[in-house]
Amino acid sequence: MVRVVDVDSHVYEPEEIWGDYLPADARAAARRAFSREGSTIVLNGERLPARPGINRLAVWRPGLSPEAIGRLDPSHPPDPNPAAWDPGARVADMDALGVDEAVVMPTLFAELLPAVDDADTAVALARAYNDWVIDFAAGGDGRLYPAAVLALQDPAEAAAEAARVAGRGIRAVAVRPMFQRVAGHNPPPNPFGGDTNPVGVFVDDEVFAPVWARVAELGLVACVHPALGLANAEGTSAGPFLERVSAKLAVGHTVTEAVAYMQDMATFVVSICFRGLMEDHPRLKLALLHGGASMVPLAIEKAETYLWLSPTSVFSQAMPVSLEPEDVWRAHPSIVSFDGWESAAARLPEHFAAKAAWGSRYPHHDASTPAEALALLERYEVADDVVEQMMGSNAAGLFGLRSRAAVGG
């Protein structure tokens, strides 16, 4: 039987994080900076526009097909799946799906923590989330592996938090591929002229080098996972701009979900090829999640093309980088997630046999199942040993998961 490791499952953060997991004297500031009460979200003192209807971030559960999700009545939305925050219910769903272990990513904290203006409060919120998700995982029979969040508004504190959570058994940290404001740090001048970028610096900037170095030193996996960021400043990521595009197109459906994740991840991949993140930190474990596996070879190929075309450009003058980023990627400790319907990952085993890992997006509305992924791989006659790699062993190796026997398999 194939060992199934889900590298991209999620929680829907409960309100208790802002109560039991924050010091009493930090709660008021944290609630103003970023909090949720029911369906109400507050960010930097402002209530975000409510999204009535189905809670798509915690709606999916075993047995629901895309067609069934599409037929749900927004005027009578179902209750959120309690497995989004209850570890016992989560393990029951994993058993129903045939998932052995799951890497657990944040949802609201991925989307909104990077947008918190006050660095000290962001640090406190990150610590609160991490303490909660550690307790969540403790109820998961040793099958849940959460990624901690880091408040990159303060890189020194982010590095310290990485060390703290590693000491508590965490194996991964979650990072958005986005521009980030950093307390007390002015972005460098724009080499192409014009104003300095008002939304901050990209996550591969030198100001974050101590964070990447600490994550690598601790043996943590850096899970790079985009989020729509619709409440973030436009320019921090693709989501806010693409949402305006959706409104202009008037196609009756947002294009943001289909494009923003892929665009933000492609930006990250090309950027780290241009700036040498993998060369600078050869032991840094990278998991590229929810951007699409098939995007990675194209993004690397584009980076390579333009590095050869402009080897003395601003991209390569700041720090020497390899002109063969595909070789760097293949040798680097890294994986990229694929969805259960991503046929390119199955059709191109030469690119993905050693790099791809299945991710469900559970319990978000666009979740897929291991059965879908296995059927996809079978349809394209992927060899059994490659199926084993893509469905479990690639992820298990990167995250250092225990053997199947150790988790009751």
Secondary structure as UniProt FT lines:
FT   STRAND          5..10
FT   HELIX           15..18
FT   TURN            19..21
FT   HELIX           24..26
FT   HELIX           27..33
FT   STRAND          34..37
FT   TURN            38..39
FT   STRAND          40..43
FT   TURN            44..45
FT   STRAND          46..47
FT   TURN            56..57
FT   TURN            62..63
FT   HELIX           66..70
FT   TURN            74..75
FT   HELIX           82..84
FT   HELIX           87..97
FT   STRAND          101..105
FT   HELIX           108..112
FT   HELIX           113..115
FT   HELIX           119..138
FT   TURN            139..142
FT   STRAND          144..149
FT   TURN            152..153
FT   HELIX           155..167
FT   TURN            168..169
FT   STRAND          172..175
FT   STRAND          179..180
FT   TURN            183..184
FT   TURN            191..192
FT   TURN            198..199
FT   STRAND          201..202
FT   TURN            203..204
FT   HELIX           206..208
FT   HELIX           209..218
FT   STRAND          221..224
FT   TURN            230..231
FT   TURN            234..235
FT   HELIX           238..249
FT   HELIX           256..275
FT   HELIX           277..280
FT   TURN            282..283
FT   STRAND          285..288
FT   HELIX           295..309
FT   TURN            311..312
FT   HELIX           314..317
FT   HELIX           325..331
FT   STRAND          334..338
FT   TURN            340..341
FT   HELIX           343..347
FT   HELIX           349..352
FT   TURN            353..355
FT   STRAND          356..358
FT   TURN            362..363
FT   TURN            365..366
FT   HELIX           370..379
FT   TURN            380..381
FT   HELIX           384..388
FT   HELIX           389..393
FT   HELIX           394..399
FT   HELIX           405..407
//
